[in-house]
């Protein structure tokens, strides 16, 4: 992994009480990385306070603090807990390896070190850090776009928070994996991003929309999909699906494409019920909040018409968790 002058060289902290070991690792890595060195666990912790590395190569057996103790301390601090630690050690006992992973290390390299192994492990774990940074950046972009859409609507940020968590609860109840449910949690705030493209005269109209105005309003799913566009990010691609399909209805009477039943992606079906329930049970300038019982009666009445019947059942079964979220994030 060669970095140009325009790129920031990743910083690696190498911690070992033997100067010879530091020199060996320096020779292996100095051409590709910015290196800082410490000869004890205590010195390493002091260095990290002022110069946070991207990765740490950490000897286990040192006078004073052992590598295990240093790693354990790093993992208890918010600022340093995500920094990957690779132990470099002469220990080969499985119990020692297990202890290293228990305290938060991501890998082990045994002494005497091989240049090819060291370089490959360092490259791999720095790539994972960069991938996580990219995922976090994309998530932040999505969250900010979701906030932007709130400025065009009567709905509040708490609505977006609640319906997103409702969506995760339903997704887990439906049997989606935790990873898929978390992705939906983060994509759901984008469901109405297309409202950015709807004129204020329609978005902010206090009374009922005319047929012509409603026809324009119904374009917001497609506008949202256009805004999100094509992306190699799974999260943005999912947000596009949600934006496009959350107004489709189980019986095919929804918009923009009149999809029916299981032709509607499950994520769109989930967000539809989460969005409507929270909208019904929330106070708006144009209406009072419905009671939970009244809103649940509506969901049951619309089961098989607007909503996936299975999701209505799962929503009912998950109601204690739903109401906890509703209470936690009140307007």
WOVEN-V118235 format. One record per residue. N is the residue number from 1. RES is the residue in one letter. SS is DSSP state (h for helix, s for strand, l for the rest). D_CENTER is the distance of its C-alpha to the mean C-alpha in Angstrom with 2 decimals. Layout:
N,RES,SS,D_CENTER / N,RES,SS,D_CENTER
This chain:
1,X,l,26.72 / 2,X,l,28.92 / 3,X,l,27.73 / 4,X,l,29.76 / 5,X,l,31.16 / 6,X,l,28.67 / 7,X,l,25.71 / 8,X,l,25.03 / 9,X,l,26.18 / 10,X,l,23.79 / 11,X,s,25.44 / 12,X,s,26.41 / 13,X,s,28.11 / 14,X,s,30.82 / 15,X,s,32.34 / 16,X,l,35.66 / 17,X,l,38.96 / 18,X,l,40.99 / 19,X,h,41.61 / 20,X,h,42.49 / 21,X,h,39.04 / 22,X,h,37.45 / 23,X,h,39.80 / 24,X,h,38.95 / 25,X,h,35.20 / 26,X,h,35.90 / 27,X,h,38.00 / 28,X,h,35.34 / 29,X,h,32.45 / 30,X,l,33.99 / 31,X,l,34.18 / 32,X,l,30.46 / 33,X,l,28.84 / 34,X,s,29.63 / 35,X,s,30.90 / 36,X,s,31.60 / 37,X,s,33.63 / 38,X,s,34.39 / 39,X,l,37.21 / 40,X,l,36.02 / 41,X,h,33.04 / 42,X,h,34.15 / 43,X,h,34.44 / 44,X,h,30.98 / 45,X,h,29.43 / 46,X,h,31.51 / 47,X,h,30.46 / 48,X,h,26.73 / 49,X,h,27.21 / 50,X,h,28.34 / 51,X,l,26.87 / 52,X,l,23.38 / 53,X,l,23.34 / 54,X,l,20.71 / 55,X,s,22.19 / 56,X,s,25.02 / 57,X,s,27.90 / 58,X,s,29.49 / 59,X,s,32.88 / 60,X,l,33.23 / 61,X,l,36.91 / 62,X,l,37.77 / 63,X,l,40.26 / 64,X,l,38.86 / 65,X,l,35.13 / 66,X,l,34.10 / 67,X,h,30.99 / 68,X,h,29.63 / 69,X,h,30.17 / 70,X,h,28.60 / 71,X,h,25.40 / 72,X,h,25.30 / 73,X,h,25.72 / 74,X,h,23.02 / 75,X,l,20.41 / 76,X,l,21.42 / 77,X,l,20.71 / 78,X,l,17.40 / 79,X,l,18.44 / 80,X,l,19.36 / 81,X,l,17.48 / 82,X,l,15.07 / 83,X,l,18.20 / 84,X,s,19.26 / 85,X,s,22.77 / 86,X,s,25.22 / 87,X,s,28.44 / 88,X,s,31.64 / 89,X,s,34.42 / 90,X,l,37.70 / 91,X,l,36.71 / 92,X,l,36.35 / 93,X,l,36.55 / 94,X,h,33.81 / 95,X,h,33.76 / 96,X,h,33.00 / 97,X,h,30.17 / 98,X,h,28.68 / 99,X,h,29.03 / 100,X,h,27.25 / 101,X,h,24.16 / 102,X,h,24.43 / 103,X,l,24.31 / 104,X,l,21.17 / 105,X,l,22.59 / 106,X,l,20.89 / 107,X,s,24.28 / 108,X,s,28.07 / 109,X,s,30.75 / 110,X,s,34.31 / 111,X,l,37.30 / 112,X,l,39.21 / 113,X,l,36.27 / 114,X,l,36.26 / 115,X,h,35.26 / 116,X,h,33.66 / 117,X,h,31.58 / 118,X,h,30.50 / 119,X,h,29.53 / 120,X,h,27.62 / 121,X,h,25.61 / 122,X,h,24.85 / 123,X,h,23.85 / 124,X,h,21.55 / 125,X,h,19.64 / 126,X,h,19.46 / 127,X,h,18.07 / 128,X,h,15.23 / 129,X,h,14.63 / 130,X,h,14.80 / 131,X,h,12.40 / 132,X,h,9.72 / 133,X,h,10.93 / 134,X,h,10.78 / 135,X,h,7.19 / 136,X,h,6.58 / 137,X,h,9.51 / 138,X,h,8.62 / 139,X,h,5.72 / 140,X,h,8.62 / 141,X,h,11.07 / 142,X,h,9.80 / 143,X,h,9.82 / 144,X,h,13.20 / 145,X,h,14.55 / 146,X,h,13.88 / 147,X,h,15.86 / 148,X,h,18.47 / 149,X,h,19.21 / 150,X,h,20.00 / 151,X,l,22.92 / 152,X,l,24.56 / 153,X,l,24.50 / 154,X,l,26.05 / 155,X,l,22.83 / 156,X,l,21.10 / 157,X,h,17.72 / 158,X,h,18.14 / 159,X,h,18.67 / 160,X,h,15.32 / 161,X,h,13.73 / 162,X,h,16.07 / 163,X,h,15.92 / 164,X,h,12.15 / 165,X,h,12.68 / 166,X,h,15.85 / 167,X,h,14.19 / 168,X,h,12.11 / 169,X,h,15.45 / 170,X,h,17.41 / 171,X,h,15.28 / 172,X,h,15.80 / 173,X,h,19.41 / 174,X,h,19.90 / 175,X,l,19.03 / 176,X,l,15.76 / 177,X,l,14.04 / 178,X,h,11.49 / 179,X,h,9.08 / 180,X,h,10.27 / 181,X,h,10.15 / 182,X,h,6.52 / 183,X,h,6.16 / 184,X,h,9.05 / 185,X,h,7.95 / 186,X,h,5.77 / 187,X,h,8.73 / 188,X,h,11.45 / 189,X,h,12.02 / 190,X,h,13.36 / 191,X,l,16.03 / 192,X,l,18.79 / 193,X,h,18.06 / 194,X,h,21.40 / 195,X,h,23.33 / 196,X,h,23.31 / 197,X,h,26.00 / 198,X,l,28.16 / 199,X,l,31.17 / 200,X,h,31.29 / 201,X,h,34.61 / 202,X,h,32.87 / 203,X,h,29.59 / 204,X,l,31.51 / 205,X,l,34.60 / 206,X,l,35.61 / 207,X,l,37.56 / 208,X,l,37.17 / 209,X,l,36.30 / 210,X,l,39.05 / 211,X,h,38.67 / 212,X,h,38.34 / 213,X,h,35.66 / 214,X,h,33.69 / 215,X,h,33.97 / 216,X,h,32.30 / 217,X,h,29.56 / 218,X,l,28.89 / 219,X,l,27.95 / 220,X,h,24.62 / 221,X,h,22.59 / 222,X,h,24.14 / 223,X,h,23.72 / 224,X,h,19.98 / 225,X,h,19.88 / 226,X,h,22.05 / 227,X,h,19.90 / 228,X,h,16.83 / 229,X,l,19.31 / 230,X,l,19.06 / 231,X,l,16.17 / 232,X,l,15.50 / 233,X,l,11.72 / 234,X,h,10.84 / 235,X,h,8.17 / 236,X,h,11.03 / 237,X,h,13.54 / 238,X,h,12.14 / 239,X,h,12.13 / 240,X,h,15.67 / 241,X,h,16.73 / 242,X,h,15.75 / 243,X,h,17.55 / 244,X,h,20.51 / 245,X,h,21.09 / 246,X,l,20.36 / 247,X,l,24.06 / 248,X,l,25.56 / 249,X,l,27.68 / 250,X,l,28.63 / 251,X,l,32.28 / 252,X,l,31.67 / 253,X,l,32.64 / 254,X,l,29.33 / 255,X,l,28.33 / 256,X,l,27.89 / 257,X,l,28.98 / 258,X,l,30.47 / 259,X,l,28.45 / 260,X,l,29.65 / 261,X,h,28.53 / 262,X,h,26.31 / 263,X,h,26.49 / 264,X,l,23.74 / 265,X,l,20.34 / 266,X,h,19.15 / 267,X,h,15.95 / 268,X,h,18.40 / 269,X,h,20.67 / 270,X,h,18.13 / 271,X,h,16.99 / 272,X,h,20.74 / 273,X,h,21.79 / 274,X,h,19.04 / 275,X,h,19.84 / 276,X,h,23.57 / 277,X,h,23.79 / 278,X,h,22.18 / 279,X,h,24.28 / 280,X,h,27.38 / 281,X,l,26.98 / 282,X,l,26.26 / 283,X,l,29.07 / 284,X,s,29.35 / 285,X,l,32.20 / 286,X,l,33.73 / 287,X,s,33.45 / 288,X,l,33.34 / 289,X,l,30.66 / 290,X,l,31.56 / 291,X,l,31.93 / 292,X,h,29.55 / 293,X,h,32.55 / 294,X,h,33.36 / 295,X,h,29.82 / 296,X,h,29.73 / 297,X,h,33.18 / 298,X,h,31.93 / 299,X,h,29.10 / 300,X,h,31.78 / 301,X,h,34.21 / 302,X,l,31.73 / 303,X,s,30.78 / 304,X,l,31.78 / 305,X,l,32.27 / 306,X,l,29.09 / 307,X,s,26.76 / 308,X,l,26.28 / 309,X,h,28.69 / 310,X,h,26.64 / 311,X,h,23.65 / 312,X,h,26.15 / 313,X,h,27.40 / 314,X,h,24.02 / 315,X,h,23.20 / 316,X,h,26.58 / 317,X,h,26.01 / 318,X,l,22.68 / 319,X,h,24.32 / 320,X,h,24.48 / 321,X,h,20.70 / 322,X,h,20.46 / 323,X,h,23.14 / 324,X,h,21.56 / 325,X,h,18.49 / 326,X,h,21.09 / 327,X,h,23.04 / 328,X,h,20.30 / 329,X,l,19.15 / 330,X,l,22.57 / 331,X,l,23.56
